Amino acid sequence: MAQEKLWILGCGDLGARLALRLNRQEYAVYGMRRNPLVALASKRRADVVNWRRGDATKKEDIARLLADGADVVLATFTPDEHTQGGYHRAYINTATALAEALSNLPRPPRLLIWVSSTRVYGQSGDDLIDEQTPAIPSGFQGDILLAAEEIVRSAVPTTCVVRFAGIYGPGRDRLLSQVRAGRCAPPQPPQYSNRIHVDDCIGFLIHLIEKHKSGWSPEQLYIGADCMPVPMYELQRWLVKAMGYTSAHLREIVQTSERRSKKLSNRRLLASGYEMKYPDYKTGYSALLESEG
């Protein structure tokens, strides 16, 4: 079987983790960054990812690097600053450059995966949101993410957008830090949180790549979340107990926007045949706490 070329644009934590999980006899992984030395300094191993210098906001850089072929392209961008300009550069500019560059390749990739976010859903309430639910952003972040999705949607014959919920796992322990500091969401009204362990993010992306290789056609859109939306206060109370604190440890109530409270369905993800390693927050955070010792 011929080795396929997988290009990861904006290759950071997710991309490096994915490269470590792939069969190196089947895939040659290339990572594109403005400064590959930053990736190498942060222990992104050169024997797993073939690093290449390039600016993903410039279509000529993408076209130059992919000129020798790309079987799969995975785009995993993050903003360099959490401003409207930062989001525009990270998503609109890259989506535009990518769509133009790919349309001019002699042979398009068999699959393009664009990693987005469930931030595009600005609605709140008890109704379960799935891929059929219209995305109604409630801020510039969601507006820009949604616009970028539309730009890349027809970039190649098979383009798949994955909207991930809040990613947690090793190195992504912001919630644990908040709980250690005794901070929590208000108990009422319930503010639902949707999460997914980083191992399931990687697992699902590989699932899409491998199944498409065997002839299966993915849906154009997936919500990447676990099986259990949970009120943030309930999750934090569970973490307090799991971390060995008393219930009195949560002493500082932090008000957050109720618009962030929503319930997401992962039925389409499960229907694709993917089996989650951590189907809910209890299994995922238990594994994370155990790994921390």
Sequence and secondary structure as in RCSB ss.txt:
>XXXX:A:sequence
MAQEKLWILGCGDLGARLALRLNRQEYAVYGMRRNPLVALASKRRADVVNWRRGDATKKEDIARLLADGADVVLA
TFTPDEHTQGGYHRAYINTATALAEALSNLPRPPRLLIWVSSTRVYGQSGDDLIDEQTPAIPSGFQGDILLAAEE
IVRSAVPTTCVVRFAGIYGPGRDRLLSQVRAGRCAPPQPPQYSNRIHVDDCIGFLIHLIEKHKSGWSPEQLYIGA
DCMPVPMYELQRWLVKAMGYTSAHLREIVQTSERRSKKLSNRRLLASGYEMKYPDYKTGYSALLESEG
>XXXX:A:secstr
   EEEEEET SHHHHHHHHHS TTTEEEEEEES HHHHHHTT  TTTSEEEE  TT HHHHHHHTTT  SEEEE
    SSSSHHHHIIIIIIHHHHHHHHHHTSSS  SEEEEEEEGGG    SSSEE TTS     SHHHHHHHHHHH
HHTTSSSSEEEEEE EEEBTTB HHHHHHHTTEE  SSS  EE EEEHHHHHHHHHHHHHHHHTT    SEEEE 
 S  EEHHHHHHHHHHHTT  GGG  EE    GGG  EE  HHHHHTT   SS SHHHHHHHHHHHH 
